[in-house]
Amino acid sequence: MRLCRATLVLILLTLAGGCAAPVGDFGRPRVSVFNDKILPKVGGVAAWLREEPVSFGPLTDDERKLRDLAYAILMPPDNNQLWERTIAEWRRTRILPEDMTRPNPADYSTELLETPYRSSTARYARLIEDIRVDSTRPGPFYVVAARVLEMDDVRAKALANMPHLSPEEREQAAARIAENQMIVDWVQQRFAERHAGYQLALERLVVATPAPAAVEAERMLATFRVRLTEFQPPARVAMLGAPPPPGAIVSK
């Protein structure tokens, strides 16, 4: 049975093909039928075959916004990292399990150093801009995340006080709570990986092409650290019979 499931997942992965969605304003994905409809459907089946919690109900406005804001953080910062962006898209849509392939923080600095630039300071300018953009993202994301998890707490309490709900309704509600928490956990991990990647890129640039611009890059990196400290992920939803953490196996 396990072999059949693994084979089917590989088939779904092959059919999924493609790459990350085209990027629109503020790093959010532009509307794409393939990335918005097809990949999530395939990913939902793959996650279900792995016996992970999967919800099929409609998203609230804040749940949709949470996913839009998470997109730019879950994707690699450099749009030229095509393979890394494809793998990240497969993880984001749950075609691949989150812990199967972890991003390598060194990939960003390698891409930065290997991309041709007219001047060495241009690399510092790119690094500074990428850090600056990321430093604006913790606040908006965690504000929305707090609202989503607050409503999940309401949802969890409602489950405990509504015995007439069907098992399917309870399962779907618990799965949505797990999925929302999973996204918050993913983003928190990606922020840490982004910071590590930027720090490594700055260190490698200073060794390869030292320049006064390194001071500004370090200053911007310090700002990013402050933002990550100022905005912390909300507390987890506490509920009786809460769903397992993301990636855990759910018995049927």
N, C-alpha and C positions, 0 to 999 in steps of 0.2 A: 504493500500500500504506500509506504514511504517513497519507494522508487517511482511508482506511478505519479505521485504528487510532484516529486522533483522533476520528472520528465515533463509533466504538463507545465510547470513553472518555466522551464527552459523554453518550451514552445511559445508560451505567452510572451516571454522576454524577447524572443526572436521576432514575433509579430509586432511587438511594441516598437522596436527599432527607434529611429528618429533621434531627436536631441532635445535640449532644453527649449522652452518656449521663447519666442522673440521678446526682448526686453522693451518695456514701454516707459512711461513717465515714472520718476522716482524709484527706478529699479524694479517696478512691479511688472508681471508678465502681461504682454498684450493678449487680447482675446485670441484663442486658438482652439479650434474644435478638437484637433489631435491631442493637444496637451491638457485642455480643460475637460474633455469628455472621454476620449478613447483611453488615454493612459491611466486616468483614475479608475476607470472601469476594469481595465486589465489588472491594475495594482490591487484593487479591492478583491478580485478573485484570487490573486497570488497570496495576499495577506490571509484570506479566508482558508486557503489550502494550508498555510502555515499555522492555522488555528489561532490566529491573532484576532483581537476584537475588531470588528468592522461594522460601521453604521451606514445605513442607506437612506436615512431620513433627510429632509431639507435642512440647510444651514440657516442659522439666524444671521442677521446683518453683521453682528460683531464676529461671529464665527467665520464668515466669509472674509471680513476685513483682516482678521487674525491670519488667515492663510495667505492673503495678498501681501501683507507686511512681512510675513515669514519668508516668502519666496526669495526676495533679494538677499536675505541673510543666509539662506540655505544653499544658494548658488555660489560658486567660486567668484571672488571679486573681479577677476580678469575675464572679460568676455572671450578672449582668445584661447582660454583653456577649454577647448571644445569637448575633448574626451571627458575631462573632469566634470564639465557641466552636464554632459549626458548621463554620467553615473549618478550625479547629484539629483537629476530629474527622476531617474529610476528609483532612487531612495525616497524622494519627496512623494512620489505617487505610489509608493509601497510595492512596486514591482520587485525591488530588491529589499531585503531586510536591512534595517538601519545599521546593525552591527556587522554586516557582511563585508563592507568596504568602507573604511574610514578615510576621510580626506587627509592628505599629507600637507601640513603647513609649509613644507619646503617647496611645494609645487609653485606657489605664487612667486617666490623670489627667483626660482629658476626661470619661469616665464618672463619675469621682469628683466633679468640679466641677459637672456637670450634674444629678446626682441630688439631689432635694430632701432637705434635712436640717433638723431643728428648730433646730440650733445649728451654728455654724461649727466648734466643737471636735469635733463628731461626725464630721466628715470626717477630722480628724486621728486620732481613735480608730480609725476604719476602716483608715486607712493603717497605723497602728502595728500593728494586729492582723494585717493581711495580711503585713506584713514579718516579724512574729514567727513566724507559722505557716511561712512559707517558710524562715526561718532554721533550722527543725528538720528540713528535708528533705534537705540535702546528705549528712549523715552516713549515714542509713539507705539512701539510694539508692546511694551509692558503695561502701558495704560489700557490698551485694548485687551490684553491678556488678563488683567485684573478683572475687567468687566465680564469676560467670558467665564472665568473660573468662579466668579461670584454667582453667576447664573447657573453654573453647574452645581454649585452648592445647593441652590434652590431646587434644582432638578433632583439631586440626590435625596433631599429631605422629602420631596413630593413622592418619590418612589417608596420611601419608608412608610408613608401615611396613606397610600392608595392601594389597598389590597386587591381591588377589583381589576387592576391592570393585568393584561395577559403576559405570559412568560416572554413572548416575542417583544412586546413593548418594553419590558424591563431590560431585556438583553440589548435592545437597540439604544436605550437611554444610557446604560452602563458603557456600551461601546463608544458612544459619542463623548462621554466624559473622559474615557481613556484616550481617545484620539486627540481631544483638545489638550490634555496634559502632555501627550506625546509631542505635540508641536512646540509647546513651551520648552520642554526639555531639550528638543533638538536645537532650538534657537539658542538657548543658553550655552549648549556645547559648541555651537558654531561660532558664537561670539568669542569664546575662549580660543578656539582654533584660529579665528581671524587675527586676534591680537598676537598670538604666537607667530603666525605667518608674517605679519608686518614687522615684528621685532627682529625676526631672522632676516627678513629682506633688508632692513636698515643696517644690520650688522654686516651682511655680505656686501652691501653697496659701499659702506665705509672702507672695507678692505679692498674692494675692487677699484672703486673710483671715489676716493675721499674728496669731499667738497663742502663748502660752508652751508649748503642747503641741508646737510645732515642735522644741523641744529634745529631748523624748523620742523624737520620730520620727527625728531625726538620730542619736540614740544607738542606736536599734533598727536603723537602716540600717547603722551601723558594725558592729554585731554580725553582721548578715547578711554583710557583706564579710569579716569574720573567718572565718565558717563556710565561705564559698566558698574561702578561702585554705587553711584547715585540711584540707578534704576535696577532693582532686584526683582527676580521672578516672584509672582504671587505664591502664597502657600497652597499646597495641594488640597484638593477637595477631600474632606473626611466623610466617609459614609459607611454604614454597616453593609458588609458584603461588597465593598468597593471592587472595581475591576482591577486586574493585575497591572503592574507597570508596563509601559510600551515595550513590545517585543516579547513579552512573556507568553507562554503557551496557555491557551484557554481550553480546558477540557469540555467536550460536548456530551 
